[in-house]
């Protein structure tokens, strides 16, 4: 089983591992696209006004933009620890036992605007680039990844649970993947998608699936793992689940 996650805009700084090894990352076939984006990102980051525009950020992010100039020399840490947003807080990798972490490292794949797709254990630097960025000379980030990443994701063997957000799911589809929608119940009984609860719930679900001793074979098995942990899950399609919070 593979569980596909989005990254987070917020990232831990620093690291105690050597600089990124592009050939050592998941899917080394993506090296050319990775180098293209690294080169373009470094180039635009030398011009702060241009970088702010391309990355869609304000002056408060200037320090992170400056960090883009040192990406190939910067220290690294595993991707699962680099990303620090709501989803990753709920996933809570820090609490995992050694056996659980081994299962998580084998199952979790993380989308990245800069690197395409990563293993949980792939060592990467902190960077500032998102799916919505448009770098000079490269077009949209999704456009860079679509052609090289599509056949690689289509070639994944076994069950795939796709928890990526829409912007990162647009990089490449995964035929037959299980998708998950999260809805919250309003006081009047209606249901709505709430970003915070969506991310936190998907993080919790990812943690449950990643560390489970079970090996789900289909959508019913995924729902069973979630329900055993107390989650309210509804099947809304042949390969689609809805979690109600």
LUMLUM-893222 format. One line per field, with one value per atom (N, C-alpha, C): residue number from 1; x, y, z. Coordinates in steps of 0.1 Angstrom, whole numbers. Each point is the difference from the previous one (the first is absolute). Last residue first. Layout:
<atoms>
nr = [NUM, ...]
east = [X, ...]
north = [Y, ...]
up = [Z, ...]
</atoms>
This chain:
<atoms>
nr = [245, 245, 245, 244, 244, 244, 243, 243, 243, 242, 242, 242, 241, 241, 241, 240, 240, 240, 239, 239, 239, 238, 238, 238, 237, 237, 237, 236, 236, 236, 235, 235, 235, 234, 234, 234, 233, 233, 233, 232, 232, 232, 231, 231, 231, 230, 230, 230, 229, 229, 229, 228, 228, 228, 227, 227, 227, 226, 226, 226, 225, 225, 225, 224, 224, 224, 223, 223, 223, 222, 222, 222, 221, 221, 221, 220, 220, 220, 219, 219, 219, 218, 218, 218, 217, 217, 217, 216, 216, 216, 215, 215, 215, 214, 214, 214, 213, 213, 213, 212, 212, 212, 211, 211, 211, 210, 210, 210, 209, 209, 209, 208, 208, 208, 207, 207, 207, 206, 206, 206, 205, 205, 205, 204, 204, 204, 203, 203, 203, 202, 202, 202, 201, 201, 201, 200, 200, 200, 199, 199, 199, 198, 198, 198, 197, 197, 197, 196, 196, 196, 195, 195, 195, 194, 194, 194, 193, 193, 193, 192, 192, 192, 191, 191, 191, 190, 190, 190, 189, 189, 189, 188, 188, 188, 187, 187, 187, 186, 186, 186, 185, 185, 185, 184, 184, 184, 183, 183, 183, 182, 182, 182, 181, 181, 181, 180, 180, 180, 179, 179, 179, 178, 178, 178, 177, 177, 177, 176, 176, 176, 175, 175, 175, 174, 174, 174, 173, 173, 173, 172, 172, 172, 171, 171, 171, 170, 170, 170, 169, 169, 169, 168, 168, 168, 167, 167, 167, 166, 166, 166, 165, 165, 165, 164, 164, 164, 163, 163, 163, 162, 162, 162, 161, 161, 161, 160, 160, 160, 159, 159, 159, 158, 158, 158, 157, 157, 157, 156, 156, 156, 155, 155, 155, 154, 154, 154, 153, 153, 153, 152, 152, 152, 151, 151, 151, 150, 150, 150, 149, 149, 149, 148, 148, 148, 147, 147, 147, 146, 146, 146, 145, 145, 145, 144, 144, 144, 143, 143, 143, 142, 142, 142, 141, 141, 141, 140, 140, 140, 139, 139, 139, 138, 138, 138, 137, 137, 137, 136, 136, 136, 135, 135, 135, 134, 134, 134, 133, 133, 133, 132, 132, 132, 131, 131, 131, 130, 130, 130, 129, 129, 129, 128, 128, 128, 127, 127, 127, 126, 126, 126, 125, 125, 125, 124, 124, 124, 123, 123, 123, 122, 122, 122, 121, 121, 121, 120, 120, 120, 119, 119, 119, 118, 118, 118, 117, 117, 117, 116, 116, 116, 115, 115, 115, 114, 114, 114, 113, 113, 113, 112, 112, 112, 111, 111, 111, 110, 110, 110, 109, 109, 109, 108, 108, 108, 107, 107, 107, 106, 106, 106, 105, 105, 105, 104, 104, 104, 103, 103, 103, 102, 102, 102, 101, 101, 101, 100, 100, 100, 99, 99, 99, 98, 98, 98, 97, 97, 97, 96, 96, 96, 95, 95, 95, 94, 94, 94, 93, 93, 93, 92, 92, 92, 91, 91, 91, 90, 90, 90, 89, 89, 89, 88, 88, 88, 87, 87, 87, 86, 86, 86, 85, 85, 85, 84, 84, 84, 83, 83, 83, 82, 82, 82, 81, 81, 81, 80, 80, 80, 79, 79, 79, 78, 78, 78, 77, 77, 77, 76, 76, 76, 75, 75, 75, 74, 74, 74, 73, 73, 73, 72, 72, 72, 71, 71, 71, 70, 70, 70, 69, 69, 69, 68, 68, 68, 67, 67, 67, 66, 66, 66, 65, 65, 65, 64, 64, 64, 63, 63, 63, 62, 62, 62, 61, 61, 61, 60, 60, 60, 59, 59, 59, 58, 58, 58, 57, 57, 57, 56, 56, 56, 55, 55, 55, 54, 54, 54, 53, 53, 53, 52, 52, 52, 51, 51, 51, 50, 50, 50, 49, 49, 49, 48, 48, 48, 47, 47, 47, 46, 46, 46, 45, 45, 45, 44, 44, 44, 43, 43, 43, 42, 42, 42, 41, 41, 41, 40, 40, 40, 39, 39, 39, 38, 38, 38, 37, 37, 37, 36, 36, 36, 35, 35, 35, 34, 34, 34, 33, 33, 33, 32, 32, 32, 31, 31, 31, 30, 30, 30, 29, 29, 29, 28, 28, 28, 27, 27, 27, 26, 26, 26, 25, 25, 25, 24, 24, 24, 23, 23, 23, 22, 22, 22, 21, 21, 21, 20, 20, 20, 19, 19, 19, 18, 18, 18, 17, 17, 17, 16, 16, 16, 15, 15, 15, 14, 14, 14, 13, 13, 13, 12, 12, 12, 11, 11, 11, 10, 10, 10, 9, 9, 9, 8, 8, 8, 7, 7, 7, 6, 6, 6, 5, 5, 5, 4, 4, 4, 3, 3, 3, 2, 2, 2, 1, 1, 1]
east = [-165, 6, -10, 4, -8, 6, 17, 2, -8, -1, -2, 1, 18, -5, -3, 8, 0, -7, 4, 13, 1, -42, 8, 14, -35, 3, 8, -13, -8, 2, 4, 5, -9, 14, -11, 7, 14, 4, -12, 20, -12, 2, 35, -3, -14, 27, -10, -4, 31, 6, -10, -12, 5, 7, -15, -11, 4, 31, -4, -11, 15, 11, -4, -30, 0, 11, -4, -10, 0, 29, 4, -10, -11, 11, 5, -31, -7, 11, 15, -7, -6, 40, -11, -6, 35, 0, -10, 32, -12, 1, 27, 4, -13, 15, -8, 5, 18, 6, -8, 4, -8, 7, 14, 6, -8, -13, 15, 5, -46, 3, 15, -14, -6, 4, 13, 8, -6, -23, 12, 9, -40, -3, 13, 2, -2, -2, 5, 12, -2, -38, 9, 13, -28, -5, 7, 13, 3, -6, -8, 14, 3, -44, 3, 15, -17, -4, 3, 10, 8, -4, -25, 14, 8, -52, 7, 15, -50, 14, 7, -52, 9, 14, -57, 14, 8, -49, 6, 15, -29, 0, 6, -2, -13, -1, 41, -11, -13, 40, -3, -11, 39, -15, -2, 41, -3, -15, 35, -11, -2, 37, -3, -10, 19, -6, -3, 33, -7, -4, 16, 0, -8, 28, -11, 2, 17, 4, -13, 5, -5, 3, 31, -12, -4, 25, 4, -13, 21, -10, 6, 25, -1, -11, 8, 13, -1, -37, 1, 14, -10, -6, 1, 12, 11, -5, -30, 11, 11, -38, -3, 12, 11, -9, -1, 13, 5, -11, -1, -4, 5, -7, 4, -6, 13, -9, 5, 8, 5, -11, 17, -10, 6, 27, -7, -10, 43, -7, -6, 14, 1, -8, 5, 7, 1, -19, -9, 7, 24, -10, -10, 35, 6, -11, -10, 2, 6, -9, -12, 3, 34, -5, -12, 23, 9, -6, -27, 4, 10, -18, -10, 5, 24, 0, -9, 5, 14, -1, -39, 3, 14, -15, -7, 3, 18, 6, -7, -3, -5, 8, 28, -14, -5, 46, -4, -16, 27, 6, -5, -7, 4, 7, -35, 14, 3, -43, 2, 14, -33, 10, 2, -30, -6, 11, 10, -6, -6, 41, -12, -6, 48, -6, -13, 45, -12, -4, 31, -1, -13, 38, -12, 0, 23, 2, -13, 6, -1, 3, -1, 6, 0, -32, 9, 4, -32, 14, 9, -46, 0, 14, -6, -2, 0, -13, 10, -4, -10, -6, 12, 3, -10, -7, 33, 6, -10, -11, 14, 5, -44, 1, 14, -22, 9, 0, -26, 2, 8, 2, -4, 3, -9, 6, -5, 1, -3, 8, 5, -14, -2, 40, -2, -13, 13, 10, -2, -27, -3, 10, 8, -12, -4, 35, 4, -12, -8, 7, 4, -20, -10, 7, 28, -7, -11, 24, 9, -7, -32, 10, 9, -28, 1, 11, -13, -4, 1, 12, 8, -4, -25, 11, 9, -47, 8, 10, -41, 6, 10, -20, -10, 6, 26, -2, -10, 6, 11, 0, -34, 0, 11, 0, -11, 0, 47, -13, -10, 50, -5, -14, 44, -13, -7, 43, 1, -13, 4, 3, 1, -7, -11, 2, 33, -11, -11, 51, -10, -13, 45, -7, -10, 48, -13, -6, 37, -2, -14, 23, -6, -1, 15, 11, -6, -27, 9, 11, -31, -7, 9, 3, 10, -5, -25, 13, 10, -44, -1, 14, -9, 4, 0, -16, 15, 5, -46, 4, 15, -19, -2, 5, 0, 11, -2, -32, 12, 11, -49, 6, 14, -29, 2, 7, -15, 13, 3, -38, 4, 14, -23, 2, 3, -5, -12, 1, 33, -4, -13, 18, 0, -5, 7, -11, -2, 36, -13, -11, 42, -2, -13, 15, -4, -3, 17, -13, -5, 44, -11, -13, 43, -7, -13, 28, 11, -7, -24, 1, 11, -10, -10, 2, 29, 2, -10, -3, 12, 2, -34, -3, 11, 6, -9, -4, 27, 7, -9, -19, 10, 7, -30, -7, 10, 17, -6, -7, 17, 11, -6, -30, 5, 11, -15, -11, 4, 28, 1, -10, 1, 11, 0, -30, -5, 12, 4, -3, -5, 9, 11, -2, -31, -2, 12, 1, -9, -1, 46, -15, -8, 48, -4, -15, 25, -1, -5, 7, -11, -1, 19, 5, -11, 10, -9, 8, 27, -8, -7, 12, 7, -9, -17, 4, 7, -23, 14, 5, -36, 2, 14, -35, 13, -1, -47, 13, 11, -55, 11, 12, -48, 11, 9, -51, 9, 10, -33, 7, 10, -13, -6, 9, -14, 10, -7, -28, 5, 12, -12, -3, 4, -11, 5, -4, 8, -9, 7, 1, 7, -10, 7, -8, 9]
north = [145, 5, 8, -39, 10, 4, -23, 0, 11, -31, 13, -2, -26, 0, 14, -32, 13, -2, -30, 2, 13, -15, -13, 1, 34, -4, -13, 22, 9, -4, -18, -3, 8, 12, -4, -3, 7, -1, -5, 19, -2, 0, -14, 10, -4, -24, 9, 10, -38, 11, 11, -37, -6, 10, 13, -2, -6, 5, 13, -2, -38, 5, 13, -18, -8, 5, 18, 5, -7, -15, 13, 6, -41, -2, 14, 0, -5, -2, 12, 11, -4, -32, 8, 10, -29, -4, 8, 5, 1, -3, -15, 4, 1, 3, -5, 4, 16, -13, -7, 55, -12, -12, 47, -8, -12, 32, -2, -10, 14, -9, -4, 32, -13, -10, 45, -7, -13, 26, -4, -8, 20, -12, -5, 40, -11, -13, 39, -3, -12, 18, -8, -4, 28, -13, -9, 45, -7, -15, 31, -4, -9, 16, -8, -5, 32, -14, -9, 45, -5, -14, 22, -3, -6, -8, 10, -3, -13, -3, 12, -17, 9, -5, -12, -4, 10, 2, -1, -3, 7, -13, -2, 40, -3, -14, 16, -1, -3, -19, 13, -1, -36, 2, 14, -18, 3, 3, -30, 11, 1, -22, 2, 11, -40, 14, 1, -33, 2, 14, -42, 14, 1, -41, 3, 15, -21, 3, 3, -11, -10, 3, 24, -7, -10, 46, -13, -9, 51, -8, -14, 50, -13, -8, 46, -3, -12, 17, 5, -3, -7, -11, 3, 34, -10, -13, 36, 6, -10, -12, 1, 5, -26, 11, 1, -48, 13, 10, -48, 10, 14, -54, 13, 11, -55, 10, 14, -52, 14, 8, -56, 10, 14, -33, -2, 11, 9, -13, -1, 41, -4, -13, 28, -13, -5, 42, -10, -14, 38, -3, -10, 12, -5, -3, 22, -15, -6, 48, -8, -15, 36, -7, -9, 28, -11, -8, 35, -10, -11, 37, -9, -11, 38, -13, -10, 47, -6, -15, 27, -3, -6, 15, -12, -4, 41, -12, -13, 42, -4, -12, 28, -1, -4, 10, -14, -1, 42, -10, -15, 33, 5, -11, -14, 5, 5, -8, -1, 7, -25, 9, -1, -26, 12, 9, -39, -4, 11, 12, -7, -4, 17, -2, -8, 12, 7, -1, -31, 8, 7, -35, 9, 8, -48, 13, 8, -56, 12, 12, -59, 12, 12, -46, 7, 13, -33, 1, 7, -7, 6, 2, -1, -10, 8, 25, -4, -12, 33, -10, -6, 44, -8, -10, 38, -13, -10, 47, 0, -13, 6, 8, 0, -42, 12, 8, -46, 9, 12, -49, 14, 8, -54, 8, 14, -48, 14, 5, -46, 3, 14, -19, -8, 4, 20, 4, -8, -10, 13, 4, -39, -2, 13, 1, -7, -3, 21, 9, -7, -25, 8, 10, -26, -9, 8, 22, -3, -9, 31, -9, -3, 47, -14, -8, 48, -10, -15, 40, -1, -11, 13, -10, -2, 23, -2, -11, 21, -13, -5, 43, -10, -14, 37, 0, -11, 8, -7, 0, 23, -14, -8, 48, -7, -15, 20, 6, -8, -4, 2, 5, -26, 6, 1, -21, 14, 7, -46, 10, 14, -36, -2, 10, -4, 8, -1, -5, -8, 8, 28, -9, -8, 35, -6, -8, 44, -13, -5, 31, 1, -14, 12, -1, -1, 6, -12, -2, 38, -13, -12, 51, -9, -14, 40, 1, -10, 5, -7, 1, 24, -14, -8, 44, 0, -14, 7, 1, 0, 0, -13, 0, 40, -9, -14, 33, 3, -9, 5, -13, 2, 36, -8, -13, 31, 3, -8, -21, 13, 1, -36, 3, 14, -31, 4, 3, -13, -9, 4, 26, -13, -10, 46, -2, -14, 11, 1, -2, 1, -13, 1, 38, -10, -13, 35, 4, -11, -7, -1, 4, -22, 13, 0, -38, 11, 14, -41, 4, 10, -21, 10, 5, -35, 12, 11, -43, 7, 14, -29, 5, 8, -23, 11, 7, -39, 10, 13, -39, 5, 12, -24, 8, 6, -30, 12, 9, -41, 10, 12, -35, 6, 10, -25, 10, 7, -35, 12, 11, -42, 9, 12, -40, 14, 10, -48, 4, 14, -24, 7, 5, -17, 2, 8, 3, -8, 4, 14, 2, -10, 5, -9, 2, 26, -14, -10, 47, -2, -14, 21, -9, -3, 41, -9, -7, 15, 7, -11, -17, 7, 6, -4, -9, 7, 18, -5, -11, 48, -14, -5, 49, -8, -14, 24, 5, -9, -10, 1, 5, 12, -10, 2, 15, 2, -12, -2, 13, 2, -50, 11, 13, -48, 5, 10, -42, 13, 4, -53, 12, 13, -57, 12, 12, -56, 12, 12, -57, 14, 10, -58, 12, 13]
up = [105, 13, 8, -43, 6, 14, -50, 15, 6, -48, 6, 15, -49, 14, 4, -48, 6, 14, -40, 5, 8, -18, -1, 7, 20, -14, 0, 40, -9, -14, 55, -14, -9, 52, -9, -13, 56, -14, -8, 50, -6, -15, 41, -10, -6, 35, 4, -10, -4, 8, 4, -27, 12, 9, -43, 10, 13, -36, 5, 11, -23, 8, 6, -31, 12, 10, -44, 9, 13, -32, 4, 10, -21, 10, 5, -35, 12, 11, -44, 7, 13, -15, -8, 9, 14, -14, -8, 49, -7, -15, 44, -14, -8, 56, -10, -14, 41, -3, -11, 6, 3, -4, -6, 11, 3, -34, -2, 10, 2, -11, -1, 32, 3, -11, -6, 10, 4, -31, -6, 10, 15, -8, -6, 23, 9, -7, -26, 7, 9, -21, -9, 6, 25, -1, -10, 6, 12, -1, -36, 1, 12, -6, -11, 1, 31, 3, -11, -8, 11, 3, -35, -3, 12, -10, 7, -1, -25, 1, 7, 8, -7, 1, 12, 0, -9, 33, -14, 1, 39, -6, -14, 31, -6, -6, 20, 10, -5, -29, 5, 11, -19, 2, 7, -34, 14, 0, -35, 2, 15, -39, 14, 1, -38, 2, 15, -34, 13, 0, -37, 4, 12, -29, 10, 4, -48, 13, 8, -48, 9, 15, -35, -4, 11, 3, 4, -3, -19, 6, 4, -1, -8, 7, 11, -6, -9, 27, -14, -6, 46, -8, -15, 31, -2, -7, 9, -7, -3, 27, -14, -8, 44, -3, -15, 22, -5, -1, 13, 9, -4, -19, -4, 9, -1, 7, -3, -23, 2, 6, -8, 3, 2, -31, 12, 2, -30, 2, 13, -37, 14, 1, -40, 1, 14, -13, -6, 2, 13, 9, -5, -28, 12, 10, -42, -1, 13, 2, -3, -2, 6, 12, -3, -34, 6, 11, -21, -10, 6, 28, -6, -9, 24, 5, -7, -11, -1, 4, 3, -14, -1, 42, -4, -14, 16, 6, -4, -33, 12, 6, -33, 0, 14, -16, 2, -1, -5, -9, 2, 41, -14, -8, 39, -2, -14, 34, -14, -2, 43, -5, -16, 31, -8, -5, 27, -12, -8, 31, 2, -13, 29, -13, 2, 30, -2, -15, 38, -13, 0, 30, 1, -13, -4, 7, 1, -1, -9, 9, -2, 7, -9, 5, -9, 6, 18, 5, -9, -11, 13, 5, -52, 11, 13, -47, 9, 9, -48, 9, 8, -24, -7, 9, 9, -3, -6, 11, -5, -4, 18, -11, -6, 26, 2, -12, 27, -11, 3, 24, 2, -13, 22, -11, 1, 33, -2, -12, 17, -6, -4, 21, -12, -7, 41, -10, -13, 38, -6, -11, 25, -9, -7, 32, -12, -10, 41, -9, -12, 34, -6, -10, 27, -10, -8, 35, -11, -10, 27, 4, -12, 5, -6, 7, 7, 9, -4, -27, 12, 10, -40, -2, 12, -12, 12, -1, -25, -3, 11, 2, 3, -3, -11, 14, 4, -45, 6, 15, -24, -3, 6, 4, 8, -2, -13, 0, 8, -13, 14, 1, -31, -1, 14, -3, -6, 0, 13, 11, -5, -30, 10, 12, -35, -4, 11, 14, -6, -3, 2, 9, -7, -11, -2, 12, -17, 7, -2, -38, 13, 7, -46, 10, 14, -40, -3, 10, 4, 1, -3, 4, 6, 0, -14, -7, 5, 19, -13, -8, 42, 1, -12, 1, 1, 1, 3, -14, 0, 42, -7, -14, 24, 5, -6, -10, -7, 5, 11, -4, -6, 13, 13, -4, -33, 5, 12, -30, 3, 5, -37, 14, 2, -41, 6, 15, -36, 11, 7, -35, -6, 11, 12, -9, -5, 29, 7, -10, -19, 8, 7, -22, -10, 7, 26, -5, -9, 17, 10, -6, -23, -2, 9, -2, 1, -1, -6, 14, 2, -42, 3, 15, -15, -9, 4, 21, 4, -7, -14, 13, 5, -40, -2, 13, 1, -7, -1, 18, 9, -6, -27, 10, 10, -32, -7, 10, 15, -3, -7, 8, 13, -2, -37, 4, 13, -15, -10, 4, 25, 2, -9, 6, 1, 1, 1, -13, -1, 41, -6, -14, 40, -14, -6, 51, -7, -15, 21, 3, -7, -4, 11, 3, -33, -4, 10, 10, -9, -5, 45, -10, -10, 40, -7, -12, 44, -10, -9, 49, -11, -10, 51, -10, -12, 41, 3, -10, 4, -3, 4, -8, 3, -4, 9, -5, 4, -10, 11, -7, -21, 0, 12, -27, 11, 1, -33, -3, 12, -13, 7, -4, -28, 9, 9, -18, -5, 9, -8, 8, -7, -7, -6, 8, 7, 5, -5, -12, 0, 4, 4, 0, 0]
</atoms>
